[in-house]
Amino acid sequence: MTMIRLSRPGDSPRIIAIWRAAVDATHDFLTREDRLALDDLVCGFLPQAQLWLAVDAEDVPLAFMLIDDGHMEALFVDPAHRGTGIGAALVRHGLALHPGMTTDVNEQNHQALGFYERMGFRRTGRSALDGQGRPYPLIHLAFAAA
């Protein structure tokens, strides 16, 4: 059984491990240098961020989501648990809190883009660069209630 709860300080090592495994499994378009730079950025930021976690029956985090002012900044699922509905459960939780939630997804991450579109998000625009100014285009998405 999966539960959703807010993160706590002791969750940080597991959250970082989820981020690393998920990025390695889905972001093969990143250069090695960019992957390492993002790792430094994330390791400095995620432990202090308030995250929503999907945890198992033993309270072990399996996925996390970061929402800032109605914008989903991050959704990462442990690759061992992809396809089990955990990511969708987190997104539904986020939508319950922020019905007009928006997000961005790397254009090269076709699986994530398809996931968000299946969840009801629609494309609203595109940026040629990512949030750090790197040449990884972003697709901007907004939830469109059916």
C-alpha positions as CSV (number, residue, x, y, z in Angstrom):
1,M,0.0,0.0,0.0
2,T,1.4,3.4,-1.0
3,M,0.8,6.4,1.2
4,I,1.6,10.1,0.4
5,R,3.2,12.3,3.0
6,L,5.5,15.3,3.3
7,S,9.2,14.8,3.5
8,R,11.2,14.8,6.7
9,P,14.9,15.6,7.2
10,G,15.8,11.9,7.5
11,D,14.4,11.2,4.0
12,S,17.2,13.1,2.3
13,P,19.5,10.2,1.5
14,R,16.7,8.2,-0.1
15,I,15.4,11.2,-2.0
16,I,18.8,11.8,-3.5
17,A,19.1,8.1,-4.4
18,I,15.7,8.2,-6.1
19,W,16.7,11.3,-8.1
20,R,20.0,9.8,-9.2
21,A,18.5,6.5,-10.3
22,A,15.5,8.2,-12.1
23,V,17.7,10.7,-13.9
24,D,20.1,7.9,-15.0
25,A,17.2,5.9,-16.2
26,T,15.4,8.6,-18.1
27,H,17.8,11.5,-19.0
28,D,20.2,9.8,-21.3
29,F,20.3,13.0,-23.4
30,L,22.3,14.8,-20.7
31,T,26.1,15.2,-21.2
32,R,28.2,13.7,-18.4
33,E,29.3,17.2,-17.4
34,D,25.7,18.5,-17.2
35,R,24.6,15.4,-15.3
36,L,27.3,16.0,-12.7
37,A,26.5,19.8,-12.4
38,L,22.9,19.0,-11.9
39,D,23.8,16.4,-9.2
40,D,25.7,19.1,-7.3
41,L,22.8,21.5,-7.6
42,V,20.2,18.9,-6.5
43,C,22.2,17.6,-3.6
44,G,22.4,21.1,-2.3
45,F,18.7,21.9,-2.8
46,L,16.6,18.8,-2.3
47,P,17.4,18.1,1.3
48,Q,15.9,21.5,2.3
49,A,12.9,21.4,0.0
50,Q,9.4,20.4,1.2
51,L,8.5,17.4,-1.0
52,W,5.5,15.2,-1.3
53,L,6.6,11.5,-1.0
54,A,5.0,8.3,-2.0
55,V,6.1,5.8,0.6
56,D,5.6,2.0,1.0
57,A,4.1,0.2,4.0
58,E,7.5,0.5,5.8
59,D,7.6,4.2,5.1
60,V,10.4,3.9,2.6
61,P,10.1,6.7,-0.1
62,L,9.5,5.3,-3.6
63,A,8.9,8.6,-5.4
64,F,8.8,12.4,-4.8
65,M,7.2,15.5,-6.1
66,L,8.1,19.2,-5.6
67,I,5.4,21.8,-6.2
68,D,6.1,25.5,-5.9
69,D,3.1,27.9,-6.1
70,G,1.1,25.5,-8.3
71,H,4.0,24.5,-10.5
72,M,5.3,21.0,-10.3
73,E,9.0,21.5,-10.3
74,A,9.9,17.9,-10.0
75,L,8.5,14.4,-10.2
76,F,10.9,11.5,-9.8
77,V,10.0,7.8,-9.3
78,D,12.5,5.1,-8.3
79,P,13.0,3.1,-11.6
80,A,12.2,-0.1,-9.7
81,H,8.7,1.2,-9.2
82,R,7.9,2.9,-12.5
83,G,4.7,1.8,-14.1
84,T,3.0,0.9,-10.8
85,G,0.9,4.1,-10.6
86,I,3.0,5.8,-7.9
87,G,3.8,8.8,-10.2
88,A,0.2,9.1,-11.2
89,A,-0.9,9.0,-7.5
90,L,1.5,11.9,-6.7
91,V,0.3,13.9,-9.7
92,R,-3.4,13.4,-8.6
93,H,-2.4,14.5,-5.1
94,G,-0.8,17.6,-6.6
95,L,-3.9,18.3,-8.7
96,A,-6.1,18.0,-5.7
97,L,-4.1,20.8,-4.0
98,H,-3.6,22.8,-7.2
99,P,-6.3,22.1,-9.8
100,G,-4.6,24.3,-12.5
101,M,-1.1,22.8,-11.9
102,T,1.6,23.4,-14.5
103,T,4.9,21.7,-15.2
104,D,7.7,21.6,-17.6
105,V,9.3,18.5,-19.2
106,N,12.4,18.0,-21.2
107,E,11.5,17.7,-24.8
108,Q,13.9,14.7,-25.1
109,N,12.2,12.9,-22.3
110,H,9.5,11.3,-24.5
111,Q,8.2,8.9,-21.8
112,A,7.6,11.7,-19.3
113,L,5.9,13.9,-21.9
114,G,3.6,11.0,-22.8
115,F,2.9,10.4,-19.1
116,Y,1.9,14.0,-18.5
117,E,-0.3,14.1,-21.6
118,R,-2.1,10.9,-20.5
119,M,-2.6,12.5,-17.1
120,G,-4.5,15.4,-18.8
121,F,-1.8,18.0,-19.2
122,R,-1.7,20.0,-22.5
123,R,1.1,21.7,-24.1
124,T,1.2,25.5,-23.6
125,G,4.6,26.4,-25.0
126,R,8.2,25.6,-25.5
127,S,11.5,27.0,-24.3
128,A,14.8,26.4,-26.2
129,L,16.8,26.2,-23.0
130,D,16.2,24.5,-19.6
131,G,16.0,26.4,-16.3
132,Q,19.8,26.5,-16.0
133,G,20.2,27.9,-19.5
134,R,21.4,24.6,-21.0
135,P,20.4,23.5,-24.5
136,Y,17.8,21.0,-23.3
137,P,14.4,22.4,-24.6
138,L,11.4,22.4,-22.3
139,I,7.8,21.7,-23.1
140,H,5.5,23.8,-20.9
141,L,2.4,22.0,-19.8
142,A,-0.8,22.9,-17.9
143,F,-3.5,20.6,-16.6
144,A,-6.7,20.8,-18.6
145,A,-9.6,19.4,-16.6
146,A,-11.8,17.1,-18.9
